[in-house]
Amino acid sequence: MNSIHTLIILVNSLTKTEKRYFHLYSNLQSGDKVYISLFNLIDSNTSPEDLYSCFCKIQNGRNFEAAVKHLYRTILDCLVKLREKQDIQARIFNYISKANILFEREMYDEAFIELDKSKKLASMYENDPLLLLIRRIELKYLSALEFETISEKQLINKQMKVNEVIKYAKSLNQHTQLYDILKHRLIHKGYIRSDKQKEDLNDLVLSELYLIANSSYRSFEANKLHLLFQATYYLNVGNYKLAIQYYQELIGLFNENQHLILNPPIYYLSAIQGVLDSLYVAGLYRETSFFLSKLEALTIGEYSTEFILHVKTLVYIYKSNSLLHMGHFEQAKKLKERQEEELLKKITSLRLETQLSLYLSSAILCMYTKDYSQTRKYMKKIFSLGKLLHTFPTYKIARLINLLFQAELGNYEFFENEITSIKRNIQFEKHTYITEKLIFKFVRDYPLPSYEKARNKQWQQYQKDIQKIKEDKYERQLLKTFDVLSWIENKITRRSLAEILAEKSQSY
């Protein structure tokens, strides 16, 4: 990534508050402020191609590269200064720095006062790594003063507290490792779709339970990691009732410890997403509104532009999916008209998986409403990113949905190579999935019979597999994204897809 592109991303990521602070900060700086012209050009959405020429016109040929470097450094310095006022970790470091300065000047009492302030903050916010550093600095100070002010008993007590922090930090680190490995497996290997795949997680599950059983540390962080681990595990193995329970406990934990929610609140966001995902897979679309409002509340916080855009995209996707699953196609189209354009303008600022989910959500809406030219456009967007996305479960789902789409278009020659390719991936995963087999069978039946009697007979032939999928908890993850079963029923029986989905959503 070249320097100007990096700078543009950085400027566009700034919040209104950060931009205001940048201007205030710049006004306090001495010397030539050529870089402000460059900032204003980027902030006014001047295209990257025109930046150089516009800058040279304003600054009479001044050094563009120097301005780029200066602006980049100034913005980072500004953000660090701003962070000092907002970030607890920065405040703790500030106290530590003051303590060190005072100690060097032999102002020992004052140094210990500043160190105590940092210790209180680190304890309050459960920042064990910094608390460990502070306690070690305290012992270093006492050693330098030859332990004049404390007894041996007090010294041993302080050393034991260091050992306690090390023990707690080790336990939390182990917990974090287990959760991270669980997430990594699920992201790169996909949803749990069999008992064998569930058993492959036993090493992590047993390790986590052992950790909980043998740890006396019951901090916010420890409880958070435990609930996150359990909720994520149960969501992905198909126990949605328990998943919702753990996610709700997690949200309650956050509500009781508002001061410990990170900025941005990534774990809080994970908890809300977890509840919503569980409700979607369970088919409880009408119970999502409360948690969607929690999600929407995050879009008005003082967070980075990227985080807010990410959350706005999630809100749109969840709302759109809810409306589609309940058969409210016209409402979904209106939502798309109101919000999609704004999101697509900034889509490159989103994580790749979120980009994929946004495109796929739009493609599904267009498929449901038979706007096939737009469906083709979104599918092209997805597959143009294929090499970057192929490990994501959502990409695998997109390939299956595209098979159904191509069948609708009559591109029958497309099937065999694509089915062979998908089967190759499935064989690699060493499991045969009922839903995938059903889709392969269905597209190969195209063109579908035109006579009602033949269609009724065909519909009867599909009932057994459809019932298996309905009863199998491992097969329901795909249906969360795209209701294959309702799609097949619509195509064979020619009943309205909206009616089928509406009836189904009311039956849960």
N, C-alpha and C positions, 0 to 999 in steps of 0.2 A: 504494500500500500504506500503510494507516494505521499510526500509531506503535505501537499495542498489538499489532497483527498482526506487525509487524517484530520487536518485542521477544520475542514468543512463539517465533518461528522461531529467533531468536538463542539463547534459553535452551534450547530443545530440541536445538540443534546441539551443545551442550557435552558433552564427554566426562566420565567420572567424575573423571579427574585435574583437569580444568579446573574442575569444580564444587567439588572439594575446595579448590583454590587460591583460588577465588572467596571461599569462606567464611573462609579464612585471611587473605586480603587485606582483606576487609571488617572483620574483627576488629581489624586494625591501624589502620583509619581512625577519625578522631574525629568527633564530632557525632552528630546524630539519624540512625538507620539504619532509617527507615521502609521503605525500598526492599527490605530483606531479607524482610519479610512478603510483598511482592508476588512476589519471587523464589520463595519457598517455595510459594506458591499455584500459580504457573505450573509449577513443577517437579513438583508433585503432580497434574498433569493436570487442573486446574480448567478448565472450559470457558470460552472467551472471553466467552460471554454472562453467566456468573456471576462473572467476575473482579471487576468493579466492586463489586457488592453484598457479596461476601465480604471484599474489602479494607476497605470502609467499616466493616463490623462489627468487624473486628480493630483497626482504627486510628481508630475513633470519628470517621469523616467527614473524615479527613485528605485533603489534596489528591492525588487519584489521578493526574492528569496529571503533576504534579511528580515523583511517585514513579516513573512510567513513564520519564520523561526521565532521572532520576537513576540508575535501575537500568541503563538502556541505556548511559549514559556509564561507569558503574562497571565493567560487564562488559567493555566494550572496553578500558578502562584496565588491567583485570586481565589480559586476554588479551595485551595488548602487553607487560606486565611478564613474564608467563610466557614469551612468545615470545623475550624477551631471553635467557633461559636455554637455549632450545632451538634457536633459529634462527641459522644462521651469519651471514646478512646483518645481523641485529640486533646480533650480537657485533662484526662488523666496524665498523658504525656507532658502536657504543659506544666502541671504540678511537679512532676518528676524533674523536668528541666530546671524549674525554679529552685527545687531542693538542691540539685547538684551545684548550681551557681552559688547559692548561699553557703553550702558546705565548703566549697573551694575558698570562700572568703572568710572561713572560720566563724561564720554566724550559725553555730550548730543548733541552737534552740529553734531558730527560725526555719532551718533546713528540715528538722524533724516535724515541725508544724505543717509545712507544705507536703511532706511525705505522708503524713497522717491523712491529709485531705485526699490525696491520690488513693490511699488505701481504702478509705470509706467509699469513694466512688466505685472503685474496682469491685469491692464486696457487694455494694448495692446492685450493681449491674452484672454480677456474676461473671466477671472477666478474669478467669483463672490464670491465663498466661501473663497478664499484666500484674495480677496480684502476686504471682510467684516472683516476678521481676522486682516488685516493690519490696517484698519481704527480704529478698536477697540484698538489695541496696541498703535496707535498714541494717542488716547484719554486717555489711561492709563498713557502713558508717561507725557502728559500735566497735568493730574490730580496730578501725583506724584510731578511735579514741581510747583504745585499750580497755574497753568494757568498764569504764569508770563509773557509769551511772546505773548499772544493773547487777543483780546477783546472779550466781550460777544457775539457780532455779529459774529465774526469769529468762536467762539466755537459752536454757534447754527448752523452755516453753516456746520461745520464738522459733527455735530450730524445728521443734515438733510441728509447728504450724506450717512451716515450709514443706515438711514431709507430707502433711495432710493435703496441701494444695497440689503437690506433685501426684499424689495418689488419685485425687479427684480429677485432675487434668488427664491423667492416663486413662481413667475409666470413661470419661467423656470422649476422648480421642478414639477409643475402641468402639464406642457406640456410634460415633460419626462414621467411622470406617465401615461398619456393618450396614448402616443406612445407605451410604454412598454406593457400596457394592450391589445392594439390592436394587437401587435405582438404575445403576449401569446395566445390570442384567435385563431388567424389564424394558429399558429404552432400546437396547440393541438386539435383544432376542424376542421382544414382543410380549403380548399377553400370554398368561398361562392358559394353555388349551388342553391339558391332559393331566391325569394323576402323576404321570412320570415327570412332567415338567414341574409340577408342584413339589414332588419329592426332591428335585434338584435344588430347591431352596431350603431344604431341611437344615443344611449346615449353618446357614445364616440365622434361621429361626431359633434353633437350639442354642447357638452362641449368644443371641440376644436375650433369650430367657435366662440363661446362666448368668449373664452380666447383671441383669436386673435382680436376680435372686441373691447374688453375692456382693451387691453394692449397697452401702449404707448412705450413699449420696443421693438425696432426693431434691435436687435443685430444680429450678425452672427448666434449665437446659437439658438435664437428664430426663425429666418427665416429657419434655417436648420431643426429644429424639425417640423415646420409647413409644409414645402415641403415634408419631409419624411413621415409624417402622411398622407397627402393628396395623395401622389403618391402610398403608400402602400395600402391605402383604395381603390383607383380607380382600381389598378391592380387586386385586389382580388374580386371586384364586377363586373369585366368584361368590364370596360370602359378603353380600352387600349390606345386610343388616348389621353385622359386626363392624364393617368398614365405616358405615355412617355413625355408629355409636362412638368409635374411636375418634373420628374426625370432629364430631360435636364436642367431645371431651377436650380435644385439642383447641378448638375455638374458644371454649370456656376458659381454658388455661391462659390463652392470650388475653382474653377480656379481663382476667384477674391480675395480669402482669403487663399492663399497657406500656410501662416504661422499658420493658425488655424486648419489645417488638423492634426488629431491625428496620433501618431505612436504606433501601426499600424493604418492605415487609414480605420477603420472599417465602418464608415458611408459613406465614399467615395466609398468603395467597394459595400456597399448596394445599392448606387445610380446606379452604373454601372450594377450590377446584375438586378436591377429593370427594367432598360431600356431593357436589353437583354431578360428577362422573358416576358416583354410586347410584344416585337417584335416576340418572339417565339409563344406565344399564338395567336397573330394576324396573324401568318403564314408568316411574313416578314423576312424569313431566309437570304435573299440576302442583307439585310440592317444591318446585325449584325457585319460586318467586322471592322468598325470604333470603335465600343465599345469593341469588342474583343481585339483590339490593345491597348485600354486603360487598359483593364484587364491584358494583358500580360506585360505592362509597370510596373505594381506593383510587378512582380516577380523578378525584378532586383534592387529593393529598399533595403535599409539597414534595413530590418525588421527581426523579429524572424524567425527561421527556420520553426516553425509550421505555421506561417502566410503565408510564401512564398509557403510552400507545399500545404496549403489550396487553395491558389489562382491558383497554377499550376494545381491542380485537377479540379477546376472550369473551367479553360481555356480548359482543355482536354474534359470535359463533354459537354460544350457548343459547341465546335468545332465538336465533334463526333455527337452530336444531329443534328447540322446544316447539316452535310453531309448526315446523314441518312434520314432526312426529305426531302432532295433534291434528294434522290435516288442514291447518290454517294457511294455505298457500298464498292467498292474497295479502294477508298480514305480513308474511315473510318477504314478499316482493316489495311491499312498501318500506319495510325495515331496510332492505337492501338498497333501495333508491335513496333513502335518507342518509345512510352511514357508509356504505361500501366505498364510494368514491374517495372520501376523506382517508380511509384506511389504506386503500390501494396506492394513493399518492406517496405514502410513506412506508410502503411495504418492505423496502430494502433495509429499513432500520430494525425490522423484526427478526427474531431468531428464525432459522430455516424451518424448523418444525412448525412454528406458528404461521409462517408464510404458507406452508403446505396445507395446514388446517383451514386457513382462510380461503385459499383457492378451491379446496375440495368442498367446503361448505357451500360456496357459490355454485360450483359445478352441480352439486346434488340438487339445489333449488331449481336450477335451470332444467335438469333432467326431469324432476317431478312435474314441472310446468310445461314440459315439451318445447322449451326454447333451446333447440339442439345446436344452433349456430354459436350461442353463448357457451353452452356446455363444452363444445369443441375448443373454444378459446381458452377456457380455464384448464381443461385437460392438457392442452399444449404447454401452458405455463408450468404445470406440475411436472410433466415429463421432460421439459427442457432443463429442469434442475435435477433430473434423475440420479446422476452420478453422486450428487451431494446428499441425496435423501434416501437412497435405496435401503439403508439399514433401519429406517424408522418404521414402526408398525403401521402408521397412517399411510405411508407410501405403498405398502403391500395391499392395504385396503383399497387405495386408489386404483391399483392395477385391476383388482377384481371388479370394481365399479365400472371401470373403462371397458371391460369385457361385455358387460350388460349394455353399455352405451353403444358399442360397436355393433352388437347384435341388433339393436334398435335401428341403426343406420343401414343394416344389411351388408356390413363389411365382413362377410363370412370367412373370407380368405385370411383374415387377421387372426382368427381363433387359434388354429392349431399351434403355430409357433409360440404365441403368447401363453397358451395353456401348458405347453411343454416347458417353457421357461419358468412359469409359476410352480409347476410340479417339481422341477429340479430344486427350487428353493425349499419347497415343503419336504422333499426327501432329505435335504440337508438337515432340516429340523427334526427328522425322524418321527414324524407323526402325520397321520392322514386326518384331515379335518372334514367334518360332514358338510359344513357350509360351502367350502370350496368345491367339494365334489358335486354338490347340488347345483352350484353356479355353472360348472363345466357341463354338466348334463343338460341344463336349461338352454344355454347358448347354442349347444349342438343340435337342439331341437328346432332351431330357427330354419326356415320360416314357420311360424306357428300356424296351426290349423285355422281355416276360416269358418268352418261349420261348427255350430254350437255343440252338437252331439260329440264331435271329435275333441273339442276343447274340454268338455265335461269329463270325458274319459281320460284325457291327459292330466287334468287337474286331480283326479282320483289317484293317479300313479305317483303324484308328488306328495300326497298327504303323509305317507309313512315317514319320509325324510324330514318333512317340515315339522312333524310332531316330535321327532328325535331332537331336532335343533331347539325347539321350544322348551324341552325338558332338560337339556344339557346346559348347566351353568357355565361351562367353558366356551360354549358357542355364542354366548350372548354379547360378547364384547364388540364383535363386528356389527351387530344390529344396532348398537348405540350410535354408530356413524351413519349407517345406511340400512334401512329395513328391507333386506333382500326378500324376505318372506312375503311382505305386502306387495313388493314390486312384482314378484312372480304371480301372485294371485291376481293382481290387476291385469297383467298381460294375458293370462290364460282365460280368466273369467270375464274380462272386460268390464268389471265393476269399477266405479270411480276410485282412484287411488286415494284421494282426499277422504272419501267416506270410509274406506277400509282402515286407514290410519286413525281417523277420528273414533271409530268403533273400538279399535284395539286400545287406544289410550284411555278410554272410559272404563275398560274392563279391568284395569290394574287396580 
